[in-house]
Amino acid sequence: MMKKTLAGWGLCLLLGVGGCDSTPEAMMDMGTDMTAGQCVAAQPASAMCQPFSGALSSCKCSNDDYAPRFNGSKNDTWPSCVSDGNAYVLLGTSTPGASARTLAFVSMGTKLWKNAAAPSAAEMTAARDEYAVANGIGSRVARRQDIHYPEVPGSNKFACNDLTVAAMYPDRCAGPGKLKPIIDDAFAKGIAGTKPIVQSARIEASLLWFFYLSSLSEIWTSSFDNAPDVDSFWGYLSGTERSKPIGLGQYFQQLDQETYDRAFDSVLAARCWRDLDQALPSTCSLFYQRAANQADKAFTRGMALILRDRIGKIPTLTGEAQEAALTFVNIIGGLMDRAARAIDPAKADQLKSSTQATTAAAVNVGQAQSVIDSLFGCP
């Protein structure tokens, strides 16, 4: 039964490049071999988005965001789809490997950054073994792209898998170009007994960023390479039902429930897009772009909240624990600079002065948190 009235809700009118709504973010570029098209949006009789409340009451809602929590998505401009029940329905035939990687991340955390004591060499080694298992986290870090940046020149969309290419384009090839060197070095030093608490913080920060990039990247690859990659998007956020997130989703939820829920909404939006548009390559860029935009905003806000929280912890700690917190902030803060600079370069500079500080005393906690709130106040 149709929940909204529209003509041919699965129809895509092939209009050529520029035929759809677009975004200035490079991540929304469908790629040179994608067919740009305009999908038909729904026109519900009572279009009305659900306003934010509480601390987020100043945030603006949009009828074009997928909203499964609000009247079963009946009031937004998305056609009826498989996600309207507010639960994730797998597109593929089995649970994605991303869910296993999320579980491995949680297990590594118990040995390293959530360890009540300084991790031993044995614990560091065990965590490294979990990281390095075949088809595990390490295998994906070694090829993960940051789709906010332009693609590597040429026709090979997976050129970042080549470490030589990755070294030439570290922004786009963020996994092998930026994260892998940090993680490899941290494991080596931690196993050798060199500041294992600091090394654990380096690993945690790098892997949180990997999960953030992976979530966005899986939407992109689902559009042209493997449609069930959208399942991996779900797996990297939580890998389970909405109410019981683990991994990155749990970090978001513990800091702000609505930000987590908006991130999960975006996962359902991506699955809805892949239900409406089952072609490979995708031919309906409108709903792809909507899902990607919704995900980018919520996930970036989630990462900003993690950064804000860790900045606040720095003055409460001492010794190696404080150095670890500062190191964590240095990594996440450096990676967040792109998003901050895209919004307000002057505020990005203010934030950078604290997130890239080399001593705890040089971190202006109040200013840094205020800047984060102004830049990333809405999910």
C-alpha positions in Angstrom: 0.0 0.0 0.0 1.3 3.4 -0.9 2.0 5.8 1.9 2.3 8.8 -0.3 0.9 10.0 -3.6 3.4 10.4 -6.4 3.7 9.4 -10.1 6.0 6.4 -10.6 8.0 6.5 -7.3 10.7 4.3 -8.7 11.1 6.2 -11.9 14.4 7.9 -12.7 14.4 10.4 -15.6 17.8 10.4 -17.2 18.6 14.0 -17.6 22.4 14.0 -17.8 24.9 15.7 -15.5 23.4 18.5 -13.5 19.9 17.2 -13.7 19.7 16.6 -9.9 20.1 18.6 -6.8 23.8 18.7 -5.9 26.1 19.6 -3.0 29.4 21.4 -3.0 31.0 18.5 -1.1 33.3 16.4 -3.2 32.0 13.3 -1.4 28.7 13.7 -3.2 30.2 13.4 -6.6 28.7 10.2 -8.1 31.9 9.7 -10.2 32.5 10.2 -13.8 31.1 6.8 -14.8 27.8 7.3 -12.9 24.6 8.1 -14.6 23.2 11.3 -13.0 19.4 11.3 -12.9 16.4 12.8 -11.2 14.3 10.5 -9.1 10.7 11.4 -8.4 10.2 12.6 -4.9 7.0 12.0 -3.0 4.5 14.8 -2.4 2.7 13.8 0.8 -0.6 15.7 1.5 0.8 16.9 4.8 4.5 17.4 4.4 5.9 18.3 7.8 9.3 17.4 9.3 9.5 16.7 13.0 11.2 19.7 14.8 14.1 19.1 17.0 13.5 19.5 20.8 15.4 20.2 23.9 19.0 21.3 23.5 18.7 21.0 19.8 15.5 23.0 19.4 17.3 25.7 17.4 18.2 23.1 14.7 16.1 23.1 11.5 14.4 19.9 10.3 13.8 19.2 6.6 11.0 17.4 4.8 13.7 16.0 2.4 15.4 14.1 5.2 14.4 10.5 5.6 12.5 10.3 8.9 11.4 6.7 9.8 10.8 7.7 13.4 8.2 10.3 12.5 4.9 8.8 11.5 6.7 5.9 9.7 8.2 8.3 7.2 4.7 9.3 5.9 5.3 13.0 6.2 8.7 13.3 4.4 9.3 13.4 0.7 10.7 9.9 0.4 8.6 7.2 -1.4 7.5 4.1 0.5 10.4 1.7 1.0 11.8 -1.2 2.9 13.1 1.0 5.8 9.8 2.5 6.8 9.4 0.1 9.6 12.3 1.8 11.4 14.5 -1.3 11.4 17.4 -2.2 9.1 16.6 -4.9 6.5 19.7 -6.5 5.0 20.1 -6.2 1.3 22.7 -8.9 1.1 22.2 -12.6 2.0 24.3 -12.5 5.2 25.5 -10.2 7.9 28.3 -8.0 6.5 31.9 -8.4 7.5 31.7 -4.8 8.8 29.7 -6.1 11.8 32.5 -8.5 12.6 35.0 -5.6 12.4 32.9 -3.6 14.8 32.9 -6.5 17.2 36.7 -6.7 16.9 37.0 -3.0 17.6 35.0 -3.5 20.8 37.2 -6.4 21.8 40.4 -4.5 21.1 39.0 -1.7 23.3 38.8 -4.0 26.3 42.5 -4.8 26.0 43.7 -1.3 25.2 41.9 2.1 25.7 39.3 0.7 28.1 41.8 -1.2 30.1 41.9 -0.1 33.8 45.7 -0.6 33.7 48.4 0.1 31.2 48.1 -2.5 28.5 50.7 -5.2 28.7 52.8 -6.4 25.8 50.7 -9.5 25.6 47.5 -7.4 25.5 48.9 -5.1 22.8 49.9 -8.2 20.8 46.5 -9.8 21.2 44.8 -6.6 20.0 47.1 -6.3 17.1 46.3 -9.9 16.1 42.6 -9.0 16.1 43.3 -6.0 14.0 45.4 -8.0 11.5 43.1 -11.0 11.0 42.3 -11.8 7.4 39.6 -9.5 6.0 39.6 -7.7 9.4 39.9 -4.0 10.3 43.6 -3.8 9.1 42.7 -5.0 5.6 40.2 -2.2 5.3 42.3 0.5 6.9 44.9 -0.3 4.2 42.4 0.8 1.4 39.9 3.2 3.0 39.2 6.4 1.1 38.0 9.7 2.4 35.3 10.6 -0.1 35.2 14.2 0.9 38.3 14.7 -1.3 38.5 14.4 -5.1 39.1 10.9 -6.4 42.6 9.8 -7.5 43.0 10.8 -11.2 42.3 8.0 -13.7 39.7 5.4 -14.1 40.6 3.1 -11.2 38.3 4.0 -8.3 40.3 1.7 -6.0 43.7 3.1 -6.8 44.2 3.9 -3.1 44.8 0.2 -2.6 48.3 0.8 -4.1 50.5 2.2 -1.3 52.6 4.1 -3.8 49.4 5.9 -5.0 48.2 6.4 -1.5 51.4 8.2 -0.6 50.8 10.6 -3.4 47.2 11.3 -2.4 47.0 11.0 1.4 43.9 13.1 1.8 41.8 10.9 -0.5 43.6 7.7 0.5 43.3 8.5 4.1 43.4 4.9 5.4 46.7 3.9 4.0 48.0 7.4 3.7 47.2 8.7 7.2 45.7 6.1 9.5 47.8 3.0 8.8 51.1 4.6 9.6 49.8 5.8 13.0 48.3 2.4 13.9 51.3 0.4 12.8 53.7 2.7 14.8 51.4 2.6 17.9 51.3 -1.2 18.0 55.1 -1.5 17.5 55.8 1.0 20.3 53.1 -0.4 22.6 54.3 -3.9 22.3 57.8 -2.6 23.1 56.5 -1.1 26.2 56.8 2.6 25.2 53.9 4.5 26.7 51.2 1.9 26.1 48.4 4.1 27.3 49.4 6.8 24.8 49.7 4.2 22.0 46.2 2.8 22.9 44.8 6.3 22.5 46.5 6.7 19.1 44.9 3.4 18.0 41.5 4.3 19.3 41.4 7.7 17.7 42.6 6.3 14.3 40.1 3.5 14.3 37.2 5.8 15.3 38.1 7.9 12.3 38.3 4.7 10.1 34.8 3.8 11.2 33.6 7.3 10.3 35.2 7.2 6.9 34.0 3.6 6.3 30.4 4.5 6.9 30.4 7.2 4.3 32.6 5.3 1.9 30.3 2.3 1.9 27.4 4.4 0.6 29.6 5.6 -2.2 30.8 2.1 -3.3 27.2 0.8 -3.0 26.3 3.2 -5.8 28.6 1.7 -8.4 30.5 -1.4 -7.3 28.5 -3.6 -4.9 24.9 -2.6 -3.9 25.1 -4.7 -0.6 27.9 -2.4 0.6 25.0 -0.4 2.1 24.8 -3.2 4.7 28.3 -2.5 5.6 27.3 1.1 6.3 24.9 -0.3 8.9 27.6 -2.6 10.2 30.1 0.1 10.8 27.7 2.3 12.7 26.3 -0.3 15.0 26.0 -3.8 13.5 22.8 -4.4 15.4 19.3 -3.0 16.1 18.9 0.7 16.7 18.4 0.4 20.5 21.6 -1.6 21.2 24.5 0.0 19.3 28.1 -1.1 19.7 31.2 0.5 18.3 30.9 3.9 16.8 27.2 4.0 17.3 27.6 3.5 21.1 30.1 6.4 21.2 27.5 8.6 19.6 24.7 7.4 21.7 26.6 7.9 25.0 27.2 11.6 24.1 23.9 12.5 22.5 21.0 10.2 21.8 19.5 12.4 19.0 22.8 12.5 17.1 23.0 8.7 17.2 19.3 8.4 16.1 19.9 10.8 13.2 22.9 8.7 12.2 20.8 5.6 12.3 18.1 7.4 10.3 20.7 8.1 7.6 21.6 4.3 7.6 17.9 3.6 6.9 17.9 6.4 4.3 20.7 4.7 2.4 18.9 1.3 2.6 15.7 3.1 1.4 17.6 4.6 -1.6 18.9 1.1 -2.5 15.4 -0.2 -2.3 14.0 2.5 -4.6 17.0 2.3 -6.9 18.2 -1.2 -7.5 20.3 -0.5 -10.5 24.1 -1.0 -10.6 25.5 1.5 -11.2 22.9 3.5 -9.4 20.8 5.7 -11.7 18.9 7.8 -9.2 21.4 10.3 -7.7 18.7 12.4 -5.9 18.1 9.8 -3.1 21.8 8.8 -3.0 22.7 12.4 -2.4 20.0 12.9 0.2 21.2 9.8 2.1 24.8 10.8 1.8 24.2 14.3 3.0 22.1 13.2 5.9 24.8 10.7 6.9 27.6 13.2 6.6 26.0 15.8 8.8 25.0 13.3 11.6 28.3 11.4 11.6 30.4 14.5 11.5 28.5 15.9 14.4 29.0 12.6 16.2 32.8 12.8 15.7 32.8 16.5 16.8 31.1 15.4 20.1 33.7 12.8 20.7 36.4 15.5 20.1 34.6 17.9 22.4 34.3 15.3 25.2 38.0 14.4 25.1 39.1 18.0 25.1 37.1 18.4 28.3 38.9 15.5 29.9 42.4 16.8 29.4 42.6 19.1 32.5 41.0 16.4 34.7 43.9 13.9 34.0 47.6 13.7 34.9 50.7 11.9 33.7 50.5 9.5 30.8 46.7 9.5 30.9 46.7 13.2 30.2 49.2 12.8 27.4 47.1 10.1 25.9 44.0 12.4 25.9 46.0 15.2 24.3 47.3 12.7 21.7 43.8 11.5 20.9 42.6 15.2 20.5 45.6 15.9 18.2 44.6 13.1 15.9 40.8 13.6 15.8 41.2 17.4 15.8 43.6 17.3 12.9 41.2 15.1 10.9 38.2 17.3 11.8 40.0 20.4 10.4 38.6 19.8 6.9 35.0 19.8 8.1 35.5 22.8 10.3 37.3 24.8 7.6 34.6 24.1 5.1 32.1 25.9 7.5 34.2 28.8 8.9 38.0 29.1 8.3 38.4 31.6 11.1 36.8 29.3 13.7 38.7 26.4 12.3 41.9 28.3 13.1 40.7 28.9 16.6 39.9 25.2 17.1 43.2 24.1 15.6 45.1 26.2 18.1 43.8 23.8 20.8 43.5 20.5 19.0 47.1 20.7 17.7 48.5 22.0 21.0 51.7 20.1 22.2 51.0 20.6 25.9 47.8 20.3 28.0 48.3 23.8 29.3 48.0 25.2 25.8 44.5 23.8 25.3 41.8 26.4 25.7 39.1 24.0 26.7 36.2 26.6 26.9 37.0 28.2 23.5 37.5 24.9 21.8 34.2 23.5 23.0 32.4 26.7 22.2 33.8 26.6 18.6 32.7 23.0 18.2 29.2 23.8 19.4 29.0 26.6 16.9 30.3 24.7 14.0 28.6 21.3 14.6 25.6 22.1 16.6 23.0 20.1 14.7 23.0 16.5 13.5 
